[in-house]
Amino acid sequence: MRAGTRAMPCPSELLEGAAMTPEFVTRLAALAIMQARVVAGDLHDIVVPLLPPAKRTFATSIARRAESGNILEEDLLRDLETFSGVLARQIAAGTHVYWQGDDNHVRGGYRAVHREPEARELAQVAAELALLADMILETLSAVRAVRETAALID
């Protein structure tokens, strides 16, 4: 599933007005697990074939971990952030910024950006990775909030 084909609310919108209960935390975790499956598919189908062979191992490892269902871990969150940097460099390599002359424009032209098809696909996956990282962070934070506030109340 691609970012452009579904209407997923921003993770902070999911928390707005919500009571931080164990049931709510369970819902957050379920959303993160569903997003992990989307990311795993995108990594296998889009990213791995487009990456140089030396960088495929990291993507495959993240995809396997996402498929396993054990995603609510700080280690995976750090790996997602690191891999997002790898993807950002690949996207930047396929992104070209240039000046488009236009006699009818007030400044005589404008700055234009062209992304190669591979860079566009990687950018979509990068958005899905960022959403997964946000969901994992929110779930881990919610778990911690429930745990710590329960300890404070006792």
C-alpha positions as CSV (number, residue, x, y, z in Angstrom):
1,M,0.0,0.0,0.0
2,R,1.4,3.4,-0.9
3,A,1.2,6.7,0.9
4,G,-0.7,8.3,-1.9
5,T,-3.5,5.7,-1.9
6,R,-4.6,6.0,1.6
7,A,-5.7,8.7,4.0
8,M,-3.9,8.1,7.2
9,P,-4.2,10.8,9.9
10,C,-1.1,12.3,11.3
11,P,0.0,10.3,14.4
12,S,-0.4,13.4,16.7
13,E,-4.0,13.6,15.5
14,L,-4.6,10.1,16.7
15,L,-3.6,11.1,20.2
16,E,-5.7,14.3,20.3
17,G,-8.4,14.1,22.9
18,A,-7.6,10.5,23.7
19,A,-7.5,9.1,27.2
20,M,-4.2,7.4,27.8
21,T,-5.5,4.0,28.9
22,P,-4.1,0.5,28.3
23,E,-6.8,0.0,25.6
24,F,-5.7,3.1,23.8
25,V,-2.1,2.0,23.9
26,T,-3.2,-1.3,22.5
27,R,-4.8,0.5,19.6
28,L,-1.6,2.5,19.0
29,A,0.4,-0.8,18.9
30,A,-2.1,-2.3,16.5
31,L,-1.7,0.7,14.1
32,A,2.1,0.4,14.4
33,I,2.0,-3.3,13.6
34,M,-0.2,-2.7,10.5
35,Q,2.1,0.0,9.3
36,A,5.1,-2.3,9.8
37,R,3.6,-4.7,7.4
38,V,3.1,-1.9,4.8
39,V,6.8,-0.9,5.3
40,A,8.0,-4.5,5.1
41,G,6.3,-4.9,1.7
42,D,7.6,-1.6,0.4
43,L,11.1,-2.5,1.5
44,H,11.0,-5.9,-0.3
45,D,9.2,-4.7,-3.4
46,I,10.6,-1.2,-4.0
47,V,13.7,-0.4,-1.9
48,V,15.8,-3.5,-2.0
49,P,15.7,-3.7,-5.9
50,L,16.7,0.0,-6.2
51,L,19.5,0.0,-3.6
52,P,23.1,-0.9,-4.5
53,P,23.9,-4.5,-3.3
54,A,26.0,-3.3,-0.4
55,K,23.1,-1.5,1.1
56,R,20.4,-4.1,0.6
57,T,21.3,-6.1,3.8
58,F,20.2,-3.4,6.1
59,A,16.9,-2.9,4.3
60,T,16.2,-6.6,4.3
61,S,17.0,-6.9,8.0
62,I,14.5,-4.1,8.8
63,A,11.9,-5.7,6.6
64,R,12.3,-9.1,8.4
65,R,12.0,-7.4,11.8
66,A,8.9,-5.5,10.7
67,E,7.3,-8.7,9.4
68,S,8.0,-10.5,12.7
69,G,5.6,-8.3,14.6
70,N,8.2,-7.5,17.3
71,I,8.4,-3.8,16.3
72,L,7.9,-2.0,19.6
73,E,11.6,-1.8,20.4
74,E,14.0,1.1,20.7
75,D,16.5,-0.7,18.5
76,L,14.2,-0.9,15.6
77,L,13.3,2.8,16.0
78,R,17.0,3.7,15.9
79,D,17.5,1.5,12.8
80,L,14.5,3.1,11.1
81,E,16.0,6.6,11.7
82,T,19.4,5.5,10.4
83,F,17.9,3.8,7.3
84,S,15.9,6.9,6.7
85,G,19.2,8.8,6.3
86,V,20.4,6.2,3.8
87,L,17.2,6.6,1.8
88,A,17.5,10.4,2.0
89,R,20.9,10.2,0.4
90,Q,19.5,8.0,-2.4
91,I,16.6,10.3,-2.9
92,A,18.9,13.3,-3.1
93,A,21.1,11.6,-5.7
94,G,18.0,11.2,-7.9
95,T,16.7,14.7,-7.3
96,H,17.8,17.5,-9.6
97,V,17.1,21.2,-8.9
98,Y,17.4,23.6,-11.8
99,W,16.4,27.0,-13.0
100,Q,13.5,27.1,-15.4
101,G,13.6,30.2,-17.5
102,D,10.3,31.9,-18.1
103,D,9.9,35.3,-19.8
104,N,6.5,35.8,-18.3
105,H,7.6,35.2,-14.8
106,V,8.4,38.3,-12.6
107,R,11.9,37.1,-11.9
108,G,12.5,35.7,-15.4
109,G,12.0,32.1,-14.3
110,Y,11.7,29.9,-11.3
111,R,13.4,27.1,-9.4
112,A,12.2,23.6,-10.5
113,V,12.8,20.2,-9.0
114,H,12.8,17.0,-11.0
115,R,12.9,13.6,-9.3
116,E,13.9,10.5,-11.3
117,P,11.2,7.7,-11.0
118,E,13.3,5.7,-8.6
119,A,13.8,8.7,-6.3
120,R,10.0,9.3,-6.4
121,E,9.4,5.7,-5.3
122,L,12.0,5.9,-2.6
123,A,10.5,9.2,-1.3
124,Q,7.1,7.5,-1.0
125,V,8.7,4.6,1.0
126,A,10.6,7.2,3.1
127,A,7.3,8.7,4.1
128,E,5.9,5.3,5.1
129,L,9.1,4.7,7.2
130,A,8.8,8.0,8.9
131,L,5.1,7.2,9.7
132,L,6.2,3.9,11.2
133,A,8.9,5.5,13.2
134,D,6.4,8.0,14.6
135,M,3.9,5.3,15.5
136,I,6.6,3.2,17.3
137,L,7.7,6.3,19.2
138,E,4.2,7.2,20.2
139,T,3.4,3.7,21.3
140,L,6.5,3.4,23.3
141,S,5.9,6.8,24.8
142,A,2.3,6.0,25.6
143,V,3.4,2.7,27.3
144,R,5.9,4.6,29.4
145,A,3.3,7.3,30.3
146,V,0.8,4.7,31.4
147,R,3.4,2.8,33.4
148,E,4.9,5.9,35.1
149,T,1.6,7.6,35.9
150,A,0.3,4.4,37.4
151,A,3.4,4.3,39.6
152,L,2.9,7.9,40.6
153,I,-0.7,7.3,41.5
154,D,0.2,4.3,43.7
